[in-house]
Amino acid sequence: MSVTQRPSVAELLQPQIATLLAEILLVAPPAPETDLLAAGTLDSLSLVELFIQLEQRFRISVKMEDLEVDHFRSVTSIAAFVVGWQERAG
């Protein structure tokens, strides 16, 4: 009997993050590991818009001093960031 590994919460959020990028920022949903900054998908303005949308959609509240650019490099890192803040909020 094999055990099937269940996806993590962050993995389950990845499609929602990709959809958010597509709907709100009007960009094609990238592969989960694509570097959004290096690819030019996110610039400083769209990064701020994305952050605002993440706060609203996922009900997280993050102080500016707690933000790091690396949190927004990919759909995977954004999902991990959101899950981390949701867990902190309890």
ROROBA-792893 format. One record per residue (C-alpha): residue in one letter; chain; x, y negated, z. Coordinates in pm, 1 decimal. Each point is the difference from the previous one (the first is absolute). Example, Ala and Ser with C-alpha at 12.3 -4.5 7.8 and 13.67 -1.06 7.14 Angstrom:
<recs>
  aa  ch      east     north        up
   A   A    1230.0     450.0     780.0
   S   A     137.0    -344.0     -66.0
</recs>
This chain:
<recs>
  aa  ch      east     north        up
   M   A       0.0       0.0       0.0
   S   A     147.2    -335.6     -97.4
   V   A     -59.7    -320.7     186.4
   T   A    -101.0    -296.4    -211.9
   Q   A     155.2    -324.3     116.0
   R   A    -254.2    -276.4      43.0
   P   A      83.8    -344.4    -135.4
   S   A     100.3    -265.7     250.9
   V   A    -216.0    -304.3      66.6
   A   A     249.6    -211.2    -195.3
   E   A     -27.7     235.5    -298.9
   L   A    -378.9     -27.5      17.4
   L   A      26.4    -380.7      -4.6
   Q   A     217.5     -11.1    -311.3
   P   A    -290.7      13.1    -249.0
   Q   A    -174.3    -281.3     190.5
   I   A     317.3    -211.3     -13.5
   A   A      39.1      66.6    -373.3
   T   A    -364.9     -96.6     -55.4
   L   A      50.7    -317.5     203.5
   L   A     294.6     -94.4    -220.5
   A   A    -207.9      67.0    -310.9
   E   A    -317.7    -179.8     111.2
   I   A     127.3    -296.4     194.4
   L   A     335.8     -68.2    -162.2
   L   A    -102.0     123.3    -345.0
   V   A     297.9     226.7     -48.7
   A   A       2.7     357.5    -118.9
   P   A      18.9     249.9     285.4
   P   A     365.4     102.2      13.6
   A   A     148.8     333.7      98.4
   P   A      17.5      22.9     381.6
   E   A     379.9     -37.7      12.4
   T   A      36.4    -277.9    -259.3
   D   A     191.6    -299.8     139.0
   L   A    -263.7    -270.1     -46.7
   L   A     243.5    -285.0      57.0
   A   A     273.2     125.6    -233.3
   A   A    -259.8      78.5    -268.6
   G   A    -139.6    -353.6      24.8
   T   A    -343.0     127.1     100.0
   L   A       9.1    -210.8     315.7
   D   A     137.7    -352.2      24.8
   S   A     -11.6    -233.5     300.0
   L   A    -353.4    -120.9     -72.2
   S   A    -146.5     344.4     -63.4
   L   A     181.5     132.1     307.6
   V   A    -184.8    -253.6     216.6
   E   A    -331.9      86.4    -166.3
   L   A      65.5     370.3      52.2
   F   A      80.8     -57.2     366.0
   I   A    -324.9    -194.3      51.8
   Q   A    -200.3     273.2    -170.6
   L   A     167.9     271.7     207.9
   E   A     -85.8    -186.8     321.0
   Q   A    -363.6     -34.6    -105.3
   R   A     -54.8     343.2    -149.1
   F   A     181.4     203.8     263.1
   R   A     -70.4    -227.5     297.0
   I   A     359.9     -51.1     100.2
   S   A     153.5    -312.7     143.8
   V   A     372.2     -46.6     -46.8
   K   A     216.6    -290.4     110.6
   M   A     218.6    -153.5    -267.4
   E   A     316.3      79.3     195.9
   D   A     -90.7     370.7     -13.6
   L   A     -11.5       6.6    -380.2
   E   A     280.9     144.7    -205.0
   V   A      18.7       4.2    -377.5
   D   A      82.0     370.8       6.4
   H   A    -352.8      67.4     132.3
   F   A    -132.4    -109.1    -340.0
   R   A     244.2     170.3    -238.1
   S   A    -235.0     279.1    -105.0
   V   A    -351.5     133.3      43.5
   T   A     152.9     262.5     230.9
   S   A     171.5    -256.5     223.1
   I   A    -310.7    -221.1       9.5
   A   A    -213.0     295.9     110.3
   A   A     252.1      88.4     274.1
   F   A       1.2    -365.0     111.1
   V   A    -381.1      -8.2      26.5
   V   A     -13.8     328.6     192.2
   G   A     270.2    -120.7     238.3
   W   A    -193.0    -316.3      80.8
   Q   A    -329.3     185.2      36.0
   E   A     164.7     236.8     248.7
   R   A     139.7    -295.0     199.5
   A   A    -345.9    -152.3      21.3
   G   A    -126.6     330.2     137.0
</recs>
